[in-house]
Amino acid sequence: MAVTYMTAEGYKKLTEELAELEGVQRPLISKQIAEARDKGDLSENAEYDAAKEAQGMLEMKIAQLKDTIASARLIDESRINTNEVQILTRVKIKNVKNGQVMTYMIVSESEANLKEGKLSVTTPIAKGLLGKKVGEIAQVKAPSGMLEFEIMEISL
C-alpha cells in the first residue's frame, strides 16, 4: 500500500466525504433498491439495475477512500523548510521561454486541484521542481518538449 502524504485539512475533507457516503448516500441507495425491488419482476426492471449499479460505484468509492485514509501520513507543517521546493510549499515560478509567472502549492495526489493552484507531487512539473532552490532553473520534460522554469520564490 502506497503512503499518501497530506495536510490535516486534506485528511479532514476525506474523512468528512467518507462519513457522507456511508451515512447518507449508502442508506439512500439501499432505499432506492428496495423501492425498485417492490415494483416486481427484476429481470426487466431498469430502476433496479440502475440502483444496483449506483450501489456498486458507491461501494468502490468508499473502499478507495478507506484505502487512502488508511495509508495517509499527516505532514507536520511546522517542520517544512522553505530553502527548497518540497511537498506543501508554495512555489512561484517563471516560464523562461515566455516569461509567464505562476504560483503553485505542491500537494499530495489526493489533494490536487489545479483551479486552486494545488499541483500534485506526482506531476512532471512538480517532480521537476522538487529539491530546487530560489534562482535555480528546473527543466521539465513535457509532451510538447522541454520546459524551463526559474524558481522565483518559495513560501508556506
DSSP file with accessible surface (Angstrom, degrees, kcal/mol):
  #  RESIDUE AA STRUCTURE BP1 BP2  ACC     N-H-->O    O-->H-N    N-H-->O    O-->H-N    TCO  KAPPA ALPHA  PHI   PSI    X-CA   Y-CA   Z-CA
    1    1 A M              0   0  170      0, 0.0     2,-0.2     0, 0.0    66,-0.0   0.000 360.0 360.0 360.0 126.5    0.0    0.0    0.0
    2    2 A A        -     0   0   81      1,-0.1     2,-0.3     2,-0.0    69,-0.1  -0.520 360.0-119.0 -76.3 139.1    1.5    3.3   -1.1
    3    3 A V        -     0   0   65     -2,-0.2     2,-0.6    69,-0.0    69,-0.2  -0.579  22.4-152.8 -77.8 136.8    1.8    6.0    1.6
    4    4 A T  E     -a   72   0A  30     67,-2.1    69,-2.6    -2,-0.3     2,-0.4  -0.961   5.2-152.4-113.7 115.5   -0.2    9.2    0.9
    5    5 A Y  E     +a   73   0A 125     -2,-0.6     2,-0.3    67,-0.2    69,-0.2  -0.720  29.5 155.1 -86.9 134.0    1.2   12.4    2.4
    6    6 A M  E     -a   74   0A   0     67,-2.0    69,-2.0    -2,-0.4     2,-0.1  -0.981  41.0-100.5-153.8 166.5   -1.4   15.0    3.1
    7    7 A T     >  -     0   0    7     -2,-0.3     4,-2.3    67,-0.2     5,-0.2  -0.393  38.4-110.3 -82.0 165.6   -2.3   18.0    5.2
    8    8 A A  H  > S+     0   0   59     67,-0.3     4,-2.5     1,-0.2     5,-0.2   0.889 121.5  54.3 -62.2 -36.5   -4.6   17.9    8.2
    9    9 A E  H  > S+     0   0  106      2,-0.2     4,-2.2     1,-0.2    -1,-0.2   0.926 108.8  47.0 -63.9 -45.0   -7.1   19.9    6.1
   10   10 A G  H  > S+     0   0    5      2,-0.2     4,-2.0     1,-0.2    -1,-0.2   0.898 112.0  50.5 -64.0 -40.3   -7.0   17.3    3.3
   11   11 A Y  H  X S+     0   0   80     -4,-2.3     4,-2.4     1,-0.2    -2,-0.2   0.923 109.3  51.2 -63.6 -42.7   -7.3   14.4    5.7
   12   12 A K  H  X S+     0   0  125     -4,-2.5     4,-2.4     1,-0.2    -2,-0.2   0.910 108.2  52.2 -62.0 -42.6  -10.4   16.1    7.3
   13   13 A K  H  X S+     0   0   99     -4,-2.2     4,-2.4     1,-0.2    -1,-0.2   0.914 110.2  48.8 -60.1 -43.2  -12.0   16.6    3.9
   14   14 A L  H  X S+     0   0   19     -4,-2.0     4,-2.5     2,-0.2    -2,-0.2   0.918 111.8  47.7 -64.9 -43.1  -11.5   12.9    3.1
   15   15 A T  H  X S+     0   0   50     -4,-2.4     4,-2.3     2,-0.2    -1,-0.2   0.886 112.2  50.2 -67.6 -35.1  -13.0   11.7    6.4
   16   16 A E  H  X S+     0   0  102     -4,-2.4     4,-2.2     2,-0.2    -1,-0.2   0.909 110.9  49.1 -66.8 -41.1  -16.0   14.0    6.0
   17   17 A E  H  X S+     0   0   75     -4,-2.4     4,-2.6     2,-0.2    -2,-0.2   0.922 110.8  50.5 -63.9 -41.4  -16.6   12.7    2.5
   18   18 A L  H  X S+     0   0   23     -4,-2.5     4,-2.8     1,-0.2     5,-0.3   0.925 109.7  50.0 -62.0 -44.0  -16.4    9.1    3.7
   19   19 A A  H  X S+     0   0   60     -4,-2.3     4,-2.8     1,-0.2     5,-0.3   0.904 111.1  50.0 -61.2 -40.7  -18.9    9.9    6.5
   20   20 A E  H  X>S+     0   0   88     -4,-2.2     4,-2.3     2,-0.2     5,-1.9   0.930 112.8  46.2 -62.4 -46.6  -21.3   11.5    4.0
   21   21 A L  I  <>S+     0   0   21     -4,-2.6     5,-2.4     3,-0.2    -2,-0.2   0.922 120.5  37.9 -64.5 -43.9  -21.0    8.5    1.6
   22   22 A E  I  <5S+     0   0   57     -4,-2.8    -2,-0.2    -5,-0.2    -1,-0.2   0.870 124.9  37.0 -76.4 -37.3  -21.5    5.9    4.4
   23   23 A G  I  <5S+     0   0   51     -4,-2.8    -3,-0.2    -5,-0.3    -2,-0.2   0.763 133.9  13.7 -89.4 -26.8  -24.1    7.8    6.5
   24   24 A V  I  X5S+     0   0   74     -4,-2.3     4,-1.6    -5,-0.3    -3,-0.2   0.781 126.4  42.1-115.3 -54.4  -26.2    9.5    3.8
   25   25 A Q  I  ><S+     0   0   63     -5,-1.9     4,-2.4     1,-0.2     5,-0.2   0.904 110.9  54.3 -68.3 -42.9  -25.6    8.1    0.3
   26   26 A R  H  ><S+     0   0   75     -5,-2.4     4,-2.3    -6,-0.3    -1,-0.2   0.944 111.0  44.3 -60.0 -50.4  -25.4    4.4    1.2
   27   27 A P  H  > S+     0   0   66      0, 0.0     4,-2.2     0, 0.0    -1,-0.2   0.881 112.0  55.4 -62.1 -33.7  -28.9    4.3    3.0
   28   28 A L  H  X S+     0   0   85     -4,-1.6     4,-2.0     2,-0.2    -2,-0.2   0.930 109.7  44.4 -63.4 -45.7  -30.3    6.4    0.2
   29   29 A I  H  X S+     0   0   15     -4,-2.4     4,-2.5     2,-0.2    -1,-0.2   0.899 110.6  55.0 -68.1 -37.8  -29.2    3.8   -2.5
   30   30 A S  H  X S+     0   0   56     -4,-2.3     4,-2.3    -5,-0.2    -1,-0.2   0.914 108.5  49.4 -60.2 -39.4  -30.4    0.9   -0.3
   31   31 A K  H  X S+     0   0  130     -4,-2.2     4,-2.5     2,-0.2    -1,-0.2   0.911 109.4  51.4 -65.5 -42.3  -33.8    2.6   -0.1
   32   32 A Q  H  X S+     0   0   87     -4,-2.0     4,-2.4     2,-0.2    -2,-0.2   0.896 110.0  49.7 -62.4 -39.6  -33.9    3.0   -3.9
   33   33 A I  H  X S+     0   0    4     -4,-2.5     4,-2.6     2,-0.2    -2,-0.2   0.931 111.0  49.3 -64.9 -44.1  -33.0   -0.7   -4.4
   34   34 A A  H  X S+     0   0   36     -4,-2.3     4,-1.9     1,-0.2    -2,-0.2   0.919 111.8  48.5 -61.9 -42.8  -35.8   -1.7   -2.0
   35   35 A E  H  < S+     0   0   94     -4,-2.5     4,-0.5     1,-0.2    -1,-0.2   0.913 113.2  46.9 -64.5 -42.4  -38.3    0.5   -3.8
   36   36 A A  H >< S+     0   0    1     -4,-2.4     3,-1.1     1,-0.2    12,-0.2   0.888 110.0  53.7 -67.2 -37.1  -37.3   -0.8   -7.2
   37   37 A R  H >< S+     0   0  123     -4,-2.6     3,-1.4     1,-0.3    -1,-0.2   0.868 102.2  59.0 -64.7 -35.6  -37.5   -4.4   -5.9
   38   38 A D  T 3< S+     0   0  134     -4,-1.9    -1,-0.3     1,-0.3    -2,-0.2   0.658  89.5  74.6 -68.1 -14.6  -41.0   -3.8   -4.7
   39   39 A K  T <  S-     0   0  127     -3,-1.1     2,-0.4    -4,-0.5    -1,-0.3   0.413 103.3-121.6 -82.7   1.2  -42.1   -3.0   -8.3
   40   40 A G  S <  S+     0   0   39     -3,-1.4    -1,-0.2    -4,-0.1     5,-0.1  -0.785  76.1  53.3 110.7-141.0  -42.0   -6.6   -9.3
   41   41 A D    >   -     0   0  106     -2,-0.4     3,-0.5     1,-0.2    -3,-0.0  -0.118  52.0-166.3 -48.3 114.9  -40.0   -8.5  -12.0
   42   42 A L  G >  S+     0   0   61      1,-0.2     3,-1.2     2,-0.1    -1,-0.2   0.704  77.1  74.3 -79.0 -19.3  -36.3   -7.8  -11.5
   43   43 A S  G 3  S+     0   0   86      1,-0.3    -1,-0.2     6,-0.0    -2,-0.1   0.801 111.7  25.5 -67.7 -27.0  -35.3   -9.2  -14.9
   44   44 A E  G <  S+     0   0  171     -3,-0.5     2,-0.8     5,-0.0    -1,-0.3  -0.088  90.3 119.5-126.0  35.9  -36.7   -6.2  -16.8
   45   45 A N    <>  -     0   0   17     -3,-1.2     4,-2.1     1,-0.2     5,-0.2  -0.833  35.7-178.0-107.8  98.3  -36.5   -3.6  -14.1
   46   46 A A  H  > S+     0   0   77     -2,-0.8     4,-2.7     1,-0.2     5,-0.2   0.860  83.3  56.8 -64.5 -36.1  -34.3   -0.7  -15.3
   47   47 A E  H  > S+     0   0  101      2,-0.2     4,-2.4     1,-0.2    -1,-0.2   0.915 107.9  47.8 -61.3 -42.9  -34.7    1.2  -12.0
   48   48 A Y  H  > S+     0   0   42    -12,-0.2     4,-2.6     2,-0.2     5,-0.2   0.938 112.4  48.7 -63.8 -46.6  -33.4   -1.8  -10.0
   49   49 A D  H  X S+     0   0   88     -4,-2.1     4,-2.3     1,-0.2    -2,-0.2   0.915 112.7  48.1 -60.4 -43.2  -30.4   -2.3  -12.4
   50   50 A A  H  X S+     0   0   59     -4,-2.7     4,-2.6     1,-0.2    -1,-0.2   0.908 112.2  48.7 -65.1 -41.9  -29.5    1.4  -12.2
   51   51 A A  H  X S+     0   0    7     -4,-2.4     4,-2.2    -5,-0.2    -2,-0.2   0.904 111.7  49.2 -66.0 -40.0  -29.8    1.4   -8.4
   52   52 A K  H  X S+     0   0   87     -4,-2.6     4,-2.2     2,-0.2    -1,-0.2   0.898 111.8  49.2 -65.7 -39.1  -27.6   -1.7   -8.1
   53   53 A E  H  X S+     0   0  140     -4,-2.3     4,-2.3    -5,-0.2    -2,-0.2   0.921 110.8  49.7 -66.1 -42.4  -25.0   -0.1  -10.4
   54   54 A A  H  X S+     0   0   37     -4,-2.6     4,-2.5     1,-0.2    -2,-0.2   0.890 109.5  52.8 -62.3 -37.5  -25.0    3.1   -8.4
   55   55 A Q  H  X S+     0   0   46     -4,-2.2     4,-2.8     2,-0.2    -1,-0.2   0.920 108.2  50.0 -64.0 -43.6  -24.5    1.0   -5.3
   56   56 A G  H  X S+     0   0   43     -4,-2.2     4,-2.0     1,-0.2    -2,-0.2   0.916 111.8  47.5 -61.2 -42.3  -21.5   -0.7   -6.8
   57   57 A M  H  X S+     0   0  111     -4,-2.3     4,-2.3     2,-0.2    -1,-0.2   0.906 112.5  49.9 -65.6 -41.3  -20.0    2.6   -7.8
   58   58 A L  H  X S+     0   0   18     -4,-2.5     4,-2.7     2,-0.2    -2,-0.2   0.931 110.1  49.3 -62.8 -46.0  -20.6    4.0   -4.3
   59   59 A E  H  X S+     0   0   64     -4,-2.8     4,-2.4     1,-0.2    -1,-0.2   0.878 110.2  51.8 -63.2 -35.5  -19.1    1.0   -2.6
   60   60 A M  H  X S+     0   0   99     -4,-2.0     4,-2.4    -5,-0.2    -1,-0.2   0.931 110.5  48.1 -66.3 -43.0  -16.0    1.3   -4.8
   61   61 A K  H  X S+     0   0   82     -4,-2.3     4,-2.5     2,-0.2    -2,-0.2   0.913 111.4  50.7 -63.3 -41.9  -15.6    5.0   -3.9
   62   62 A I  H  X S+     0   0    4     -4,-2.7     4,-2.6     1,-0.2    -1,-0.2   0.929 110.2  49.7 -61.8 -44.0  -16.0    4.1   -0.2
   63   63 A A  H  X S+     0   0   49     -4,-2.4     4,-2.3     1,-0.2    -2,-0.2   0.910 110.8  49.7 -62.6 -41.6  -13.3    1.4   -0.5
   64   64 A Q  H  X S+     0   0  103     -4,-2.4     4,-2.5     2,-0.2    -1,-0.2   0.922 111.5  48.6 -63.4 -43.8  -10.9    3.8   -2.3
   65   65 A L  H  X S+     0   0    6     -4,-2.5     4,-2.8     1,-0.2     5,-0.2   0.913 110.4  51.0 -62.9 -42.4  -11.4    6.5    0.4
   66   66 A K  H  X S+     0   0   95     -4,-2.6     4,-2.6     1,-0.2    -1,-0.2   0.903 110.7  49.3 -62.3 -40.1  -10.8    4.0    3.2
   67   67 A D  H  X S+     0   0   97     -4,-2.3     4,-1.9     2,-0.2    -2,-0.2   0.926 112.3  47.7 -63.5 -44.8   -7.6    2.9    1.5
   68   68 A T  H  < S+     0   0   37     -4,-2.5     4,-0.4     2,-0.2   -64,-0.2   0.928 114.0  46.5 -62.9 -44.2   -6.4    6.4    1.1
   69   69 A I  H >< S+     0   0   27     -4,-2.8     3,-1.0     1,-0.2    -2,-0.2   0.908 111.1  52.7 -64.9 -40.2   -7.3    7.3    4.7
   70   70 A A  H 3< S+     0   0   62     -4,-2.6    -1,-0.2     1,-0.2    -2,-0.2   0.847 114.7  41.3 -65.1 -32.6   -5.6    4.1    6.0
   71   71 A S  T 3< S+     0   0    7     -4,-1.9   -67,-2.1    -5,-0.2    -1,-0.2   0.378  90.1 123.7 -96.1   4.7   -2.4    4.9    4.1
   72   72 A A  E <   -a    4   0A  14     -3,-1.0     2,-0.5    -4,-0.4   -67,-0.2  -0.411  39.7-169.5 -71.8 139.8   -2.4    8.6    5.0
   73   73 A R  E     -a    5   0A 120    -69,-2.6   -67,-2.0    -2,-0.1     2,-0.3  -0.989  20.1-134.9-126.9 118.6    0.5   10.2    6.7
   74   74 A L  E     -a    6   0A  97     -2,-0.5     2,-0.5   -69,-0.2   -67,-0.2  -0.546  16.0-133.3 -76.0 138.4   -0.1   13.7    8.0
   75   75 A I        -     0   0   31    -69,-2.0     2,-1.0    -2,-0.3   -67,-0.3  -0.788  12.4-130.2 -94.7 128.9    2.7   16.2    7.3
   76   76 A D    >   -     0   0   87     -2,-0.5     3,-1.8     1,-0.2     4,-0.2  -0.688  17.7-161.0 -78.7 104.8    3.8   18.4   10.2
   77   77 A E  G >  S+     0   0  100     -2,-1.0     3,-1.1     1,-0.3    -1,-0.2   0.742  84.8  66.1 -63.4 -22.4    3.7   21.8    8.6
   78   78 A S  G 3  S+     0   0  101      1,-0.2    -1,-0.3    -3,-0.1    -2,-0.1   0.698  98.2  54.7 -73.0 -15.1    5.9   23.3   11.3
   79   79 A R  G <  S+     0   0  203     -3,-1.8     2,-0.4     2,-0.1    -1,-0.2   0.421  82.0 108.0 -97.6   1.7    8.8   21.1   10.1
   80   80 A I    <   -     0   0   18     -3,-1.1     2,-0.3    -4,-0.2     8,-0.0  -0.646  54.7-158.1 -81.7 131.3    8.6   22.3    6.4
   81   81 A N        -     0   0   72     -2,-0.4     3,-0.5     3,-0.1    74,-0.1  -0.830  14.6-145.7-110.2 151.2   11.5   24.5    5.4
   82   82 A T  S    S+     0   0   56     -2,-0.3    72,-0.1     1,-0.2     3,-0.1   0.117  73.6 100.9-103.2  23.0   11.4   26.9    2.5
   83   83 A N  S    S+     0   0  112      1,-0.1    51,-0.4    50,-0.1     2,-0.3   0.785  95.6  13.0 -73.9 -27.4   15.0   26.6    1.5
   84   84 A E  S    S-     0   0   68     -3,-0.5     2,-0.3    49,-0.2    49,-0.2  -0.962  93.7 -86.0-145.3 161.7   13.9   24.3   -1.3
   85   85 A V        +     0   0    1     47,-2.5    46,-3.2    44,-0.4     2,-0.3  -0.522  60.1 147.0 -71.5 127.7   10.8   23.2   -3.1
   86   86 A Q    >   -     0   0   51     -2,-0.3     3,-2.0    44,-0.2    20,-0.3  -0.916  55.2 -54.4-149.2 175.4    9.1   20.3   -1.3
   87   87 A I  T 3  S+     0   0   34     -2,-0.3    20,-0.2     1,-0.3     3,-0.1  -0.275 123.0  19.4 -59.2 139.1    5.6   19.0   -0.6
   88   88 A L  T 3  S+     0   0    3     18,-3.9     2,-0.3     1,-0.3    -1,-0.3   0.447  95.8 121.0  76.1   6.7    3.3   21.6    1.0
   89   89 A T    <   -     0   0    0     -3,-2.0    17,-2.3    17,-0.2     2,-0.5  -0.723  61.4-131.9 -93.9 150.8    5.5   24.5   -0.1
   90   90 A R  E     -BC 105 155B  91     65,-3.8    65,-2.9    -2,-0.3     2,-0.4  -0.887  26.9-165.6 -97.9 129.3    4.1   27.3   -2.3
   91   91 A V  E     -BC 104 154B   0     13,-3.5    13,-2.5    -2,-0.5     2,-0.6  -0.971  14.8-154.1-125.8 131.2    6.4   28.0   -5.2
   92   92 A K  E     +BC 103 153B  71     61,-2.7    60,-3.0    -2,-0.4    61,-1.5  -0.916  26.2 179.5-101.5 121.9    6.4   31.0   -7.6
   93   93 A I  E     -BC 102 151B   0      9,-3.1     9,-2.8    -2,-0.6     2,-0.4  -0.876  21.1-148.0-125.8 155.6    7.9   30.1  -10.9
   94   94 A K  E     -BC 101 150B  71     56,-1.9    56,-2.9    -2,-0.3     2,-0.5  -0.993  22.5-125.7-124.6 128.8    8.6   31.9  -14.2
   95   95 A N  E  >  - C   0 149B  16      5,-3.0     4,-2.4    -2,-0.4    54,-0.2  -0.616  19.5-151.1 -69.8 118.4    8.5   30.1  -17.6
   96   96 A V  T  4 S+     0   0   63     52,-2.5    -1,-0.2    -2,-0.5    53,-0.1   0.866  89.8  51.7 -62.7 -35.6   11.9   31.0  -19.0
   97   97 A K  T  4 S+     0   0  196     51,-0.5    -1,-0.2     1,-0.2    52,-0.1   0.926 128.1  14.1 -71.4 -47.0   10.7   30.9  -22.6
   98   98 A N  T  4 S-     0   0   99      2,-0.1    -2,-0.2     0, 0.0    -1,-0.2   0.447  94.3-122.0-113.6  -3.4    7.6   33.1  -22.4
   99   99 A G     <  +     0   0   38     -4,-2.4     2,-0.2     1,-0.2    -3,-0.1   0.511  54.3 155.7  79.1   3.6    8.0   34.9  -19.1
  100  100 A Q        -     0   0  108     -5,-0.2    -5,-3.0    -6,-0.1     2,-0.4  -0.458  32.2-146.9 -68.2 132.2    4.7   33.7  -17.7
  101  101 A V  E     +B   94   0B  68     -7,-0.2     2,-0.3    -2,-0.2    -7,-0.2  -0.864  21.4 174.5-104.6 133.0    4.7   33.7  -13.8
  102  102 A M  E     -B   93   0B  32     -9,-2.8    -9,-3.1    -2,-0.4     2,-0.4  -0.961  19.5-150.1-134.6 152.6    2.7   31.0  -12.0
  103  103 A T  E     +B   92   0B  67     -2,-0.3     2,-0.3   -11,-0.2   -11,-0.2  -0.994  21.2 172.6-126.0 129.1    2.3   30.1   -8.3
  104  104 A Y  E     -B   91   0B  41    -13,-2.5   -13,-3.5    -2,-0.4     2,-0.5  -0.961  27.3-140.3-131.8 152.3    1.6   26.5   -7.2
  105  105 A M  E     -Bd  90 118B  22     12,-2.9    14,-2.9    -2,-0.3     2,-0.6  -0.953  25.2-133.2-107.7 129.5    1.4   24.7   -4.0
  106  106 A I  E     + d   0 119B   0    -17,-2.3   -18,-3.9    -2,-0.5     2,-0.2  -0.756  41.1 161.2 -85.6 120.2    2.8   21.2   -4.2
  107  107 A V  E     - d   0 120B   2     12,-2.6    14,-2.4    -2,-0.6    15,-0.2  -0.791  42.2 -77.1-132.7 174.1    0.4   18.7   -2.5
  108  108 A S    >>  -     0   0    4     -2,-0.2     3,-1.1    12,-0.2     4,-0.7  -0.249  48.7-105.2 -68.7 163.6   -0.4   15.0   -2.4
  109  109 A E  G >4 S+     0   0  132      1,-0.3     3,-0.8     2,-0.2    11,-0.1   0.880 119.7  55.6 -59.4 -37.4   -2.2   13.5   -5.3
  110  110 A S  G 34 S+     0   0   54      1,-0.2    -1,-0.3  -105,-0.2  -104,-0.1   0.711 111.1  44.1 -72.6 -17.5   -5.5   13.2   -3.4
  111  111 A E  G <4 S+     0   0   23     -3,-1.1    -1,-0.2     8,-0.0    -2,-0.2   0.467  83.3 126.6-103.4  -4.0   -5.5   17.0   -2.6
  112  112 A A    <<  +     0   0   42     -3,-0.8     2,-0.2    -4,-0.7     7,-0.2  -0.253  22.4 159.8 -61.9 137.7   -4.5   18.2   -6.1
  113  113 A N  B > > -E  118   0B  59      5,-2.1     5,-2.5     1,-0.1     3,-1.1  -0.682  24.1-163.8-159.7 101.2   -6.8   20.8   -7.6
  114  114 A L  G > 5S+     0   0  115      1,-0.3     3,-1.5     3,-0.2     5,-0.1   0.832  90.2  61.5 -61.9 -32.8   -5.4   22.9  -10.4
  115  115 A K  G 3 5S+     0   0  206      1,-0.3    -1,-0.3     2,-0.1    -2,-0.0   0.827 108.8  43.8 -63.0 -30.2   -8.2   25.6  -10.1
  116  116 A E  G < 5S-     0   0  103     -3,-1.1    -1,-0.3     2,-0.2    -2,-0.2   0.350 121.5-108.8 -93.2   3.4   -7.0   26.2   -6.6
  117  117 A G  T < 5S+     0   0   16     -3,-1.5   -12,-2.9    -4,-0.3     2,-0.7   0.727  73.1 141.3  76.9  21.6   -3.3   26.2   -7.7
  118  118 A K  E   < -dE 105 113B  28     -5,-2.5    -5,-2.1   -14,-0.2     2,-0.5  -0.876  33.6-164.1-103.0 113.7   -2.6   22.9   -5.9
  119  119 A L  E     -d  106   0B  14    -14,-2.9   -12,-2.6    -2,-0.7     2,-0.1  -0.829  21.6-116.3-103.0 129.5   -0.3   20.8   -8.1
  120  120 A S  E >   -d  107   0B   9     -2,-0.5     3,-1.9   -14,-0.2     6,-0.4  -0.372  15.5-131.7 -65.3 138.4    0.1   17.0   -7.4
  121  121 A V  T 3  S+     0   0   38    -14,-2.4    -1,-0.1     1,-0.3   -13,-0.1   0.693 105.7  62.2 -62.9 -17.0    3.5   15.9   -6.3
  122  122 A T  T 3  S+     0   0   60    -15,-0.2    -1,-0.3     4,-0.1    -2,-0.1   0.514  80.3 103.9 -90.1  -4.4    3.3   13.2   -9.0
  123  123 A T  S <> S-     0   0   39     -3,-1.9     4,-2.7     1,-0.1     5,-0.2  -0.418  82.3-116.8 -76.3 154.7    3.0   15.6  -12.0
  124  124 A P  H  > S+     0   0   84      0, 0.0     4,-2.1     0, 0.0    17,-0.2   0.890 114.7  51.4 -57.9 -39.1    6.0   16.1  -14.2
  125  125 A I  H  > S+     0   0   41      2,-0.2     4,-1.7     1,-0.2     5,-0.2   0.954 111.6  45.9 -64.1 -48.4    6.2   19.8  -13.3
  126  126 A A  H  > S+     0   0    0     -6,-0.4     4,-2.2     1,-0.2     3,-0.2   0.920 111.5  52.3 -61.3 -42.6    6.2   19.1   -9.6
  127  127 A K  H  < S+     0   0  137     -4,-2.7    -1,-0.2     1,-0.2    -2,-0.2   0.888 110.2  49.2 -59.8 -38.8    8.8   16.4   -9.9
  128  128 A G  H  < S+     0   0   17     -4,-2.1    -1,-0.2    -5,-0.2    11,-0.2   0.795 113.2  46.9 -70.1 -29.1   11.0   18.8  -11.8
  129  129 A L  H >< S+     0   0    0     -4,-1.7     3,-2.1    -3,-0.2   -44,-0.4   0.788  84.7 108.2 -83.0 -30.1   10.6   21.5   -9.1
  130  130 A L  T 3< S+     0   0   61     -4,-2.2   -44,-0.2     1,-0.3     3,-0.1  -0.217  87.8  12.2 -55.1 132.1   11.2   19.3   -6.1
  131  131 A G  T 3  S+     0   0   33    -46,-3.2    -1,-0.3     1,-0.3     2,-0.1   0.313  95.8 128.9  86.9  -8.8   14.5   20.0   -4.4
  132  132 A K    <   -     0   0   66     -3,-2.1   -47,-2.5   -47,-0.1    -1,-0.3  -0.479  46.1-144.6 -81.5 152.6   15.2   23.2   -6.3
  133  133 A K    >   -     0   0   93    -49,-0.2     3,-2.1    -2,-0.1    18,-0.3  -0.693  37.4 -70.9-111.1 165.3   16.2   26.4   -4.6
  134  134 A V  T 3  S+     0   0   84    -51,-0.4    18,-0.2     1,-0.3    -1,-0.1  -0.288 121.4  23.2 -56.0 133.7   15.3   30.1   -5.4
  135  135 A G  T 3  S+     0   0   47     16,-3.2    -1,-0.3     1,-0.4    17,-0.1   0.138  96.2 118.9  94.5 -18.6   17.2   31.2   -8.5
  136  136 A E    <   -     0   0   82     -3,-2.1    15,-2.7    15,-0.1     2,-0.5  -0.405  62.6-125.7 -78.8 159.0   17.6   27.7   -9.9
  137  137 A I  E     -F  150   0B  72     13,-0.2     2,-0.5    -3,-0.1    13,-0.2  -0.913  17.3-153.6-107.1 126.1   16.2   26.6  -13.2
  138  138 A A  E     -F  149   0B   0     11,-3.4    11,-2.5    -2,-0.5     2,-0.6  -0.876   5.9-151.6 -99.2 127.0   14.0   23.5  -13.3
  139  139 A Q  E     -F  148   0B 116     -2,-0.5     2,-0.5   -11,-0.2     9,-0.2  -0.891  14.3-170.5 -99.8 126.2   13.9   21.5  -16.5
  140  140 A V  E     -F  147   0B   3      7,-3.2     7,-3.3    -2,-0.6     2,-0.6  -0.971  18.6-137.9-122.4 126.1   10.7   19.6  -17.1
  141  141 A K  E     +F  146   0B 171     -2,-0.5     5,-0.2     5,-0.2   -13,-0.1  -0.722  32.9 173.5 -83.2 119.4   10.1   17.1  -19.8
  142  142 A A  E >   -F  145   0B  23      3,-2.2     3,-2.1    -2,-0.6    -2,-0.0  -0.827  47.6-105.1-121.7 162.5    6.6   17.7  -21.3
  143  143 A P  T 3  S+     0   0  145      0, 0.0     3,-0.1     0, 0.0    -1,-0.1   0.839 122.9  52.7 -56.1 -30.8    4.9   16.2  -24.3
  144  144 A S  T 3  S-     0   0  108      1,-0.3     2,-0.3    -3,-0.0    -3,-0.0   0.486 126.5 -87.9 -83.7  -3.4    5.5   19.4  -26.2
  145  145 A G  E <  S- F   0 142B  34     -3,-2.1    -3,-2.2     2,-0.0     2,-0.4  -0.811  71.2 -21.8 128.7-167.7    9.2   19.4  -25.4
  146  146 A M  E     - F   0 141B 116     -2,-0.3     2,-0.4    -5,-0.2    -5,-0.2  -0.617  56.2-162.9 -83.4 129.5   11.5   20.6  -22.7
  147  147 A L  E     - F   0 140B  42     -7,-3.3    -7,-3.2    -2,-0.4     2,-0.4  -0.883   3.0-154.1-109.7 146.0   10.2   23.4  -20.4
  148  148 A E  E     - F   0 139B  73     -2,-0.4   -52,-2.5    -9,-0.2   -51,-0.5  -0.982  10.1-174.3-123.6 130.6   12.3   25.5  -18.2
  149  149 A F  E     -CF  95 138B   6    -11,-2.5   -11,-3.4    -2,-0.4     2,-0.5  -0.986  16.4-143.4-124.4 131.6   11.1   27.3  -15.1
  150  150 A E  E     -CF  94 137B  64    -56,-2.9   -56,-1.9    -2,-0.4     2,-0.7  -0.794  21.7-128.0 -91.1 131.0   13.0   29.7  -12.9
  151  151 A I  E     +C   93   0B   0    -15,-2.7   -16,-3.2    -2,-0.5   -58,-0.2  -0.704  35.1 170.0 -79.0 115.3   12.3   29.3   -9.2
  152  152 A M  E     -     0   0B  70    -60,-3.0     2,-0.3    -2,-0.7   -59,-0.2   0.803  60.0  -1.4 -97.3 -37.0   11.4   32.9   -8.0
  153  153 A E  E     -C   92   0B 100    -61,-1.5   -61,-2.7   -20,-0.0     2,-0.4  -0.984  51.1-159.7-158.0 143.9   10.1   32.3   -4.5
  154  154 A I  E     +C   91   0B  15     -2,-0.3     2,-0.3   -63,-0.2   -63,-0.2  -0.998  29.4 148.1-128.4 127.9    9.3   29.5   -2.1
  155  155 A S  E      C   90   0B  35    -65,-2.9   -65,-3.8    -2,-0.4    -2,-0.0  -0.883 360.0 360.0-145.9 178.6    6.9   30.0    0.8
  156  156 A L              0   0  111     -2,-0.3   -67,-0.1   -67,-0.2   -68,-0.0  -0.603 360.0 360.0 -95.5 360.0    4.4   28.2    3.0
